[in-house]
């Protein structure tokens, strides 16, 4: 749809429009998650230019253009592809995501693990697509160190637990396009209490990036406008192992012993 629309309206496109068109064609899978302001910043054009581009293609504005691209990408999920079956493109993208994760600097991951291990309490938050990954990270970290707490958007409406936050704590915030408003609000609350933030996000511009003490960026790209959490899952394991390097295995081994005592595992 997108290439055909651009060709159909080529005569009406300005030089700036063509710059935008080339960028969106190259990053078509990301369009459903890209805000107009992000595209404008990347291309050094105005946000109004993005709106005018969408209008020249026949849409009321950029959000309606996004909706059309999102629907096209979702439809493509149901169609078999040539040369690799329906899922071949997905596996290729997932491998690329993991390869990008592998290229993260060791000192960055070590700094993140140190922040987690040295904090008085660790609070983990994620909304929308990253909520399950945040809960998994909290579970994983809770097996190797004490005082790990998972937060959801409900914390904004049941804030009693937040009375206990302290500047010696750490907030680990996970947010991926489209960025969760509740995660941003919780992040600002923690920052106002002088709690450092470890932000796990993609290559975009979430509002929390400017407040974070440390930012770890991983790819969540996937075909069909559905974000992938594969690299985030691997990062959670890496950070947990990094924390073990600082905290030791005592808590993990104690948990295993207690589990056997309670007959938690199948024989």
Secondary structure, DSSP 8 states (H G I E B T S, - for coil): -HHHHHHHTGGG--HHHHHHHHHHHHTGGGGGG--HHHHHHHHT--HHHHHHHHHHTT-SSHHHHHHHHHHHHHHHHTS--TTTTTTHHHHHHHHHHHHHHHTS-HHHHHHHHHHHHH-SSEEEEE-GGGHHHHHHHHHHHHTTSS-EEEE-GGGGTSGGGGGG--TTSEEEEEE-SS--HHHHHHHHHHHHTT-EEEEEE-SS--GGGGT-SEEEE-----GGG----HHHHHHHHHHHHHHHHHH-SHHHHHHHHHHHHTT-S--
